[in-house]
Amino acid sequence: MTGKISTPDLCDEFPDSVQAVEPMFLSYGGRQQFGGEVVTIKCFEDNSLVRELVAESGRGKVLVVDAGGSMRRACLGDMLAEKACTNGWEGILMYGCIRDVDAIAALDLGVQALGCHPMKTEKKGIGERDLPVTFGGVTFRPGDYVYADNNGVIVSPHPLV
């Protein structure tokens, strides 16, 4: 979902359909507004599944990564973000850290994360995908829709735009 969205406007228009994530995310991507169908990963300091998913087609989708809120490793860097961009992902919401922020800012990809950290993850192949994940007071289910801009992040069980 490219183009202009406004999470405040969506909250006003659909107050009974949306949940707002607690404010915690910073915007790092070149795309300031993004949204789409939720695809989930749960991992901790291992981005093996992130690598797998960004290699798939992501048209109309947002990758929601529950990295356990880790502030010790980056689960996304420039190479994986570039692959996500190439494969049409709308954005990545990282409940954890990213790195290579200057390169990611130059990509036409929405990226929000808790922070940045220069250390990469280990690749052990540990993690789960396509399951409900909860952080920021909201549960993200595969097939939900997430919308993000500089005002915040919201989730809905159905598309709003």
N, C-alpha and C positions, 0 to 999 in steps of 0.2 A: 504494500500500500504506500505508494509515493504521493507526494503532494502535501498540502497544508492540513494539519489537524490541530486541534486545540483541546487538550485534556480538560481545561475548565469549561469550555463550551459543551463537550460531551457529558461532563458531570451534570451540567445544568439541564441538558436536554434529556438525559437518561438517568435521573437520580436513583431509580429503583433497580437499575440494571448493572451499575458499575460499582466496583470496590476500588478504593484508592490505596496504593501501597504507601506505607509509612515513608516519609522523606529520608532518603539515605543515598540515592544514586547521583552520580555526576555524569554529565554527558561528555563523551570522548570522540564520538564518530563524526564524520563529515556531514551526516544527515541528522539534522536537529529534531525532526519529527518523524516518527515511524510507527508502524502498527501492522498487525497481521495475526494469523492463526498461530497459537502457541504450540511449540514442540519443546519438550522438556528433557533435561539431563540432570542427574544428581551425581556429583563426584566430589572428591576432596583432594586437592593438591595433585591431581592427575587429570590431564586434559585429553586423554586418549579418545574418549567419546566425542569431545568437541571436534577433534581432528576428523573423525569419521563423519559426523553430521554435516559439517561445513562443506564436505566434498559432495554431498547430495544436493539436488535441486531444492532451493528454498523460496521459490517465487510465492509471494503472498504470506510468508511465514516469518515468525520471530523465534529465535532460539533463546529459551529461558534456561539459564544454567544455575542450579543450586550448588555452588562450590563451597557450601558450608560457612560462608562469610569469611573465609580464610584471608588474612592480611599478610600471609607469609610466602605466597607463591602466586604467579600470574597464570591464569588458565586460558588467556587469549593474548596472542601477540600479532605482529604485523602480517606474518605469512598466513596464519589461519584466518585472520580478518580479510585479507585480500582474496583468499579462496572463497570465503563466504560471499563477498561482494561479486566475484566472478560467477558464482552459482546462483545469484539472484536473491539471496536472503535480504529481507527488509531490515533486520536488525538483530542485535544480540543484547540481552539483558543478563548481566553477570553479577550474581550475588557472591562476589569475590573480587579479585584484582585482575587487571590487564597490564600489559607493558607495550612498549613501542608506540606511545601515545601520539607522537608527532606524525608518524606514518599512518596511523589509524585515522587521525583527524583529516587526512587528505583523501580518504576513501568515501565513496557514495554509499555509506552504510551507517545505520544508526547503531551506536554502541553506548550503553550506560553500564557503569560498574561502581563498586564501592570505593575504589581507589586504584592506584597503580603501584607496581612493585617490579623491580628489575629481574628478579629470580624466576626462572622457568620451572615448570612442574616436572615431576618424574613421570615416565610413561610405563605404567604397570598394567594398563588395560582394565583398571578398576573403575566401576561406575555403573549406573543404570540409566535407561532412557524410557521415555513414554510412560511416565508415572506422575501422579500429582506431587508437586513440591510446594512447600510452604515457607515463606519468609516475608518480612515486612507487614505482617498481619493479614496476608492474603494467601489463598491456595490457588496455584496455577495448575490447571488440568489440561492435558493434551486436547486440542480442539477448541479451547477457550480462545478469546481474542484479547490481545494486549495492545495498548496504545501508550506511547511515550513522547514527551516533549520536555522543554526546559522547565515546565511547571510541575511535572511529576509523571507517575506511571499509574495507569488504571487497567483493570481487567474486567471482562464481560463474558458471559457464557455464549454470546452470539455477536456477530459482526455489527458494528455501529455506523460504519461508513462504507 
